[in-house]
Amino acid sequence: MSKRGSILYVEDDASLAFITKYNLEAKGYEVVHCVDGKQALDIFPKQAFNICLLDVMLPEIDGFTLAAKIRGLNKDVPIIFLTVKSLLEDKIAGLQTGADDYLTKPFHLEELVLKIEVFLKRPSVKSFQINLQNIGSLAFDFNNLVLKNGNDEHRLTLKEAELLQFLFQHKNHVLKREEILKTLWGTDDYFIGRSLDVFISRLRKYLGREQSIKIENIHGVGFRMKVG
């Protein structure tokens, strides 16, 4: 395995794939390129990957379905979508499959490398992980990435669980956007900041029925999880 990390790269555009793979390998990454979702799903369990880069519009198995299947096999591996779809609804749909971030085509290689480095170098949050705890009337199982409200169960991505845990650990206190981003993503880069807003929206949806909990937007500053 490369010292910088092993990448599963799934892209059916031959020209784009050649250029991206060549440049990433020049920077020291090991890149395994697949031309469709089925090939990627066959290869993924056979090799340890540090990160997955997935096109959305793929032959055989589309990127959204592939991401969901990868997430079913591995809860932790970072997944970044590379997509021509720029609508917020498309990006949210992608993140809901278990992906961690997205990059809209056409993209600059430097931006892609930045995102890869962010995920490969992101700090561990194990220092504040607790296996099972109550958030209001909800049961939050971090290790199994599950949030339960009676019989209603939400399967969380690792990033959703990390964000929920971090907000709850600092409940009733204002957290600056920069603090959240640097703790969970390792950077306060603008593009990662856009992803934070999507994750906050998803957590609000999961917590929607719990009247005693609210994630407040503190304009120009950050967020506060109000409990009680």
C-alpha positions as CSV (number, residue, x, y, z in Angstrom):
1,M,0.0,0.0,0.0
2,S,1.2,3.5,-0.8
3,K,2.5,5.6,2.1
4,R,0.0,8.3,1.2
5,G,-3.0,5.9,0.9
6,S,-4.9,3.5,-1.3
7,I,-7.8,5.0,-3.4
8,L,-10.6,3.1,-5.0
9,Y,-11.5,5.3,-8.0
10,V,-14.6,4.5,-10.0
11,E,-15.1,6.5,-13.2
12,D,-16.3,5.5,-16.6
13,D,-15.0,8.5,-18.5
14,A,-11.7,7.0,-19.9
15,S,-10.0,10.4,-20.5
16,L,-10.9,11.9,-17.1
17,A,-10.0,8.7,-15.4
18,F,-6.5,8.5,-17.0
19,I,-5.7,12.1,-16.2
20,T,-6.9,11.9,-12.6
21,K,-5.3,8.5,-11.9
22,Y,-2.0,9.7,-13.4
23,N,-1.8,12.8,-11.3
24,L,-2.9,11.1,-8.1
25,E,-0.2,8.4,-8.6
26,A,2.3,11.2,-9.3
27,K,1.5,12.6,-5.8
28,G,2.2,9.2,-4.2
29,Y,-1.2,7.6,-3.9
30,E,-2.0,4.0,-5.0
31,V,-5.0,4.2,-7.3
32,V,-7.2,1.3,-8.2
33,H,-9.4,2.4,-11.1
34,C,-12.7,0.7,-12.0
35,V,-14.9,1.5,-15.0
36,D,-18.3,0.6,-13.5
37,G,-20.0,0.0,-10.2
38,K,-20.1,-3.8,-10.5
39,Q,-16.3,-4.1,-11.0
40,A,-15.8,-1.8,-8.0
41,L,-18.1,-3.8,-5.8
42,D,-16.2,-7.0,-6.7
43,I,-12.8,-5.4,-5.9
44,F,-13.7,-3.5,-2.7
45,P,-13.9,-6.4,-0.3
46,K,-10.6,-7.8,-1.6
47,Q,-8.4,-4.9,-0.8
48,A,-8.0,-2.3,2.0
49,F,-8.8,1.1,0.8
50,N,-8.2,4.4,2.6
51,I,-10.8,6.3,0.6
52,C,-13.3,5.9,-2.3
53,L,-13.8,8.3,-5.1
54,L,-17.1,7.5,-6.9
55,D,-18.7,8.9,-10.0
56,V,-22.5,9.1,-9.7
57,M,-23.6,8.1,-13.2
58,L,-21.9,4.7,-13.6
59,P,-22.8,1.7,-15.8
60,E,-24.0,-1.6,-14.1
61,I,-24.4,-0.1,-10.6
62,D,-24.8,3.7,-10.2
63,G,-22.7,5.6,-7.7
64,F,-25.5,6.1,-5.1
65,T,-26.2,2.4,-5.0
66,L,-22.5,1.6,-4.9
67,A,-21.9,3.9,-2.0
68,A,-24.7,2.4,0.0
69,K,-23.3,-1.1,-0.6
70,I,-19.8,0.0,0.3
71,R,-21.1,1.6,3.5
72,G,-22.8,-1.7,4.3
73,L,-19.4,-3.4,4.1
74,N,-17.4,-0.7,5.8
75,K,-18.8,2.0,8.1
76,D,-15.6,4.0,8.3
77,V,-14.0,4.4,4.8
78,P,-14.5,7.9,3.5
79,I,-16.5,8.2,0.3
80,I,-16.4,11.3,-1.9
81,F,-18.7,11.7,-4.9
82,L,-17.4,13.2,-8.1
83,T,-20.5,14.4,-9.9
84,V,-21.8,16.7,-12.7
85,K,-25.0,17.0,-10.6
86,S,-24.8,20.4,-8.9
87,L,-28.3,20.7,-7.4
88,L,-28.4,20.7,-3.6
89,E,-31.1,17.9,-3.7
90,D,-28.7,15.7,-5.7
91,K,-25.9,16.3,-3.2
92,I,-28.1,15.6,-0.2
93,A,-29.3,12.4,-1.9
94,G,-25.7,11.4,-2.3
95,L,-24.8,12.1,1.3
96,Q,-27.9,10.2,2.4
97,T,-26.4,7.0,0.9
98,G,-23.5,7.2,3.4
99,A,-21.0,9.3,1.5
100,D,-19.0,11.9,3.3
101,D,-18.5,14.6,0.7
102,Y,-18.9,15.6,-2.9
103,L,-17.0,17.4,-5.6
104,T,-18.7,18.9,-8.6
105,K,-17.3,18.3,-12.1
106,P,-15.3,19.8,-13.6
107,F,-12.9,20.0,-10.7
108,H,-9.4,21.1,-10.1
109,L,-6.9,18.4,-9.1
110,E,-5.7,20.6,-6.2
111,E,-9.2,20.7,-4.8
112,L,-9.6,16.9,-5.0
113,V,-6.2,16.3,-3.3
114,L,-7.3,18.8,-0.6
115,K,-10.4,16.8,0.1
116,I,-8.5,13.5,0.1
117,E,-5.9,14.9,2.5
118,V,-8.6,16.2,4.8
119,F,-10.2,12.8,5.2
120,L,-6.9,10.9,5.4
121,K,-5.6,13.2,8.1
122,R,-8.7,13.9,10.0
123,P,-8.3,13.7,13.7
124,S,-9.7,10.9,15.7
125,V,-12.7,11.6,17.8
126,K,-12.5,8.5,19.8
127,S,-11.6,10.6,22.9
128,F,-15.2,11.6,23.2
129,Q,-17.0,8.5,21.8
130,I,-19.3,6.7,24.2
131,N,-21.0,3.5,23.0
132,L,-24.5,4.1,24.2
133,Q,-26.2,7.2,25.6
134,N,-29.5,8.9,25.8
135,I,-30.1,12.2,23.9
136,G,-33.5,13.3,25.3
137,S,-35.8,10.3,24.7
138,L,-33.5,9.0,21.9
139,A,-31.0,6.2,22.3
140,F,-27.7,6.9,20.5
141,D,-25.4,4.0,19.8
142,F,-22.2,5.5,18.4
143,N,-20.3,2.2,17.9
144,N,-23.2,0.8,15.8
145,L,-24.1,4.1,14.2
146,V,-27.7,4.0,15.2
147,L,-30.1,6.6,16.6
148,K,-33.4,5.1,18.0
149,N,-36.7,6.7,19.0
150,G,-38.8,3.8,20.2
151,N,-39.3,1.5,17.2
152,D,-38.1,4.3,14.9
153,E,-34.5,3.7,13.9
154,H,-32.1,5.8,11.9
155,R,-28.8,4.3,10.5
156,L,-26.2,7.0,10.7
157,T,-23.0,7.5,8.6
158,L,-19.8,7.8,10.6
159,K,-19.7,11.6,9.9
160,E,-23.3,12.0,11.1
161,A,-22.5,10.1,14.3
162,E,-19.3,12.1,14.9
163,L,-21.2,15.4,14.4
164,L,-24.1,14.4,16.6
165,Q,-21.7,13.3,19.3
166,F,-19.7,16.5,19.2
167,L,-22.8,18.7,19.4
168,F,-24.1,16.7,22.3
169,Q,-20.9,16.8,24.2
170,H,-21.1,20.6,24.0
171,K,-24.9,20.8,24.5
172,N,-26.3,24.3,25.4
173,H,-23.0,25.9,24.3
174,V,-22.3,27.8,21.1
175,L,-19.8,26.0,18.8
176,K,-18.1,28.0,16.1
177,R,-18.3,26.6,12.6
178,E,-14.5,26.7,12.4
179,E,-14.2,24.6,15.6
180,I,-16.6,22.0,14.3
181,L,-14.9,21.8,11.0
182,K,-11.4,21.6,12.3
183,T,-12.3,19.0,14.9
184,L,-14.3,16.7,12.6
185,W,-12.8,17.4,9.2
186,G,-9.4,18.7,10.0
187,T,-9.9,22.0,8.1
188,D,-12.4,24.9,7.8
189,D,-12.1,24.9,4.0
190,Y,-15.1,26.5,2.3
191,F,-16.1,23.4,0.4
192,I,-16.1,21.3,3.5
193,G,-18.2,24.0,5.2
194,R,-20.9,23.5,2.6
195,S,-21.1,19.8,3.6
196,L,-21.4,20.7,7.3
197,D,-24.7,22.5,6.5
198,V,-26.0,19.4,4.8
199,F,-25.1,17.2,7.7
200,I,-26.8,19.7,10.2
201,S,-30.0,19.6,8.1
202,R,-30.0,15.8,8.2
203,L,-29.5,15.6,12.0
204,R,-32.3,18.1,12.5
205,K,-34.5,15.8,10.5
206,Y,-33.5,12.8,12.6
207,L,-34.1,14.8,15.8
208,G,-37.4,16.3,14.6
209,R,-39.8,14.4,16.8
210,E,-37.7,15.1,19.9
211,Q,-39.2,18.3,21.3
212,S,-36.6,18.8,24.0
213,I,-33.7,19.0,21.5
214,K,-33.0,21.6,18.9
215,I,-29.9,22.4,16.8
216,E,-29.9,26.2,16.6
217,N,-28.2,28.2,13.9
218,I,-26.3,31.1,15.5
219,H,-26.0,33.5,12.6
220,G,-22.5,34.4,11.7
221,V,-21.0,32.2,14.4
222,G,-22.0,28.5,14.3
223,F,-24.4,26.1,16.0
224,R,-25.8,25.2,19.4
225,M,-27.6,22.0,20.4
226,K,-30.2,23.2,22.9
227,V,-31.2,20.4,25.3
228,G,-33.9,20.6,27.9
